[in-house]
Structures are given as C-alpha cells and as structure tokens.
Amino acid sequence: MELKKRRGETSKQIFKQPILYLGILIIGSSAGCESLGNREVQVQPSPTQPTANLQNNPNFVAEVVKDVGPAVVRIDATRTVEVPTAVYSNPLIERFFGENFFPPQEKVQRGIGSGFIISQDGRILTNAHVVEGADKVSVVLRDGRRFAGKVVGADPVTDVAVVDIEGTNLPTVELANSDNITVGQWAIAIGNPLGLDNTVTQGIISATGRSGSDIGVNDKRLDFLQTDTAINPGNSGGPLLNAQGEVVGVNTAIIGGAQGLGFAIPINTAQRIAEQLITTGRVEHPYIGVRLIELTPEIQQEINQSNLGFKVERDRGVLIVQVAPNSPAARAGLRPGDIITQINSTEVQTADSVQDAVEATNLGKSLQITVNRNGSTQQLTLKPEQLPSPSR
C-alpha cells in the first residue's frame, strides 16, 4: 500500500475523466517486436538567463525551436505480447482439446513517444511508459538519423526513463531550475503528437504543484506542472520549454475529455531521478504503508457516520485511514484513525507534507511520528522501506 494523498475524498473519485499518458500505441499482427557506461552527463541546471524582451522579439518561439529542435527526438518502441487464440471462443473445441492445445498468438505493439538529448554522447530523457516492456527501442533525430537505443533505467513511480544511444557531438538541451517557475510564464512544447514529427505548440504554465491525487494518478509520487500548451498522445517524454529555450519539464499526461489541461514532470525531479537511474539503475522510494486523507468538517462527519471502525474527534489534520499489513507503519503500531501531527518534531498539516517528509528520509533511517489517538498523544518510531513493486 503506497502512501497516498486523498484530499477531500473518501470513496468518491476526484476526476471522473481518465488520465491518458501520451505515448502512441499501435497494435500490429506480426510476430516479433522492435546500464550505461561511465559517461559524463550534463544534467546540472543552467544558470538563469535574462528574461527575453518578448515585445522586441515576437519570433522568440521560432528562435527556441531553431535552437532546441535538433535535440528533440522521436522514440519508437516495440514489444511482443501474447494474446489468446481465437478458437478459445469456441467452447466445443476447448472442451475436447483443452485451453492449452492451441498456444497463444504473438502480436507486436508499436509505440511512439518523444525525448530530448541531455549529453553530447547520447543520453536521452523520456517517460518510463514510452519504453516500458520494450524489446527494441529506436531513436530518430530531426535530421533523419536513426540510432539503436538502450534503456538505462526506468522508474514507473515518477514516469522517468533514461535511454542511451551511441553518438558524438550530438545537439543537447539546457535545463532550467524548475523551482523558479512562475504561473503565467510562457511554455513551449516540442514533440511528436499523434505521430506528427517535430510539432511545436505554445501556451503558458497554468499551475504548479499538482499532486498525483489532484489529477487522478495516485500511483505517481511527484508534483506536476500544469500547462495549457497543446500536448497530445506522442508528446510523452518531450520537453516543455521556457521562453529562453530551457527545459522546465517533461511532458507526460493529459486528462481525457478535458481541454487545455496537460501535465509535465518538473525538470528538477526528472534530473534527480535520472541521476539515480544512471548511477544505480534503480530509484529509492521510501514507503511506510499508510493511506492518508486531509480532514475537513464534512469528511469528519462522513467518517463518523461510516463503518470504518473508528471515530474522529478532530475536523482538521492528516488522518490515517488504512495501514498496509506487514508494512513499516503496521510494525511500528500505527492504526487507522490516528491523526499525524508531527514527523521528527516538525508539525505537519497536509498529506503532501507527510509524503515529502517520507520521501526525504533515507531507506533504513528512523522516522519519529507523533499522532493523536483518541485524544491522547502517541510517539512511534519506524524505518521506511523501498516501495513495493505494483502487482500486475
């Protein structure tokens, strides 16, 4: 059970529209399917550049595309999957021959996504879902050159992946400091939406700090940038740029049925994850095994009228509503109905602050958690563990 934030929600969904990741997937019928070395990676944020005088430079988008476009790539990924043989739909044949008599057929899934080059010798950032399960990855540059790609590592929890190609003197992007992003600033996306190579769209950053639960992707442990820049399936893994042509985010998802709502992974987060993938091939995600909700008077009333097995005396705070069996939280003695008030002597008032405190803790290092339990204060100690892999 991953630690999750469920603000203002119990059994209701925050978004009814589905979240769509942006890789294009085409299913074919033919059989078959299409750790890095010690390379220097230029993934440090570049120094802040002066804000462009856009009134005196109405073609700033064209200049960004000219400078950055060559470093944006198309990623073609193929994977082989097994599908049941059509004869299984005939119960008579299955009765006499058995369901294993006819082996499953193999089909090829072909996906298209985007990415961008971060080092001259061929390291590329993209989304994990673009290359997930791929048997073969191919990278195509804007000038038409095609390279075989090798997946260095992929982290589905943050949807970040690193791909390596063998090249020299390749065009690269510059990375901004996404902590300095302000709502309303220009945003430019370059990618391959719907298979249309080298497509450019422009808009603004319309919000920052959108949590996974805010947008309905509770399995993602990060805060997203929101943009009204037009992004579509195929933009996955492509860069979201500022007016100076620096990467501020990695485009990753849209909300089905909505318009002007796209989401990107802040580049500081993507850079941190990429460095771990390059160094170790995996990413540490500390986990304690609780499900949280931020209390309001309405939620307090709903919980107290439910059959959850506990009552809540407060109408504000971070409430534990579920504890995963055999998790660090369970072994430490945390219970549903506990209200977390402090972590390591620091007051917490939101589920995000609890999540951030857990994420900032090294695996195996102790956390001191203070809770209010039925009106009395309890202090417990636990050690976060690696987030379990999701069951398929």
Secondary structure, DSSP 8 states (H G I E B T S, - for coil): ---EE-TT-SSS-S--S-EEE--EEEE--SSS-----S-----S---------GGG-TTHHHHHHHHHGGGEEEEEEEEEEEE--GGGG-HHHHHHH-TTSS--EEEEEEEEEEEEE-STT-EEEE-HHHHTT-SEEEEE-TTS-EEEEEEEEEETTTTEEEEE---SS----EE--GGG--TT-EEEEEE-GGG-TTEEEEEEEEEEEEEHHHHT-TT--SEEEEE-S---TT-TT-EEE-TTSEEEEEEEEEETT-SS-EEEEEHHHHHHHHHHHHHHSS---EE--EEEEE--HHHHHHHHTSSSS-----SSSEEEEEE-TTSHHHHHT--TT-EEEEETTEE--SHHHHHHHHHTS-TT--EEEEEEETTEEEEEEE--EE------
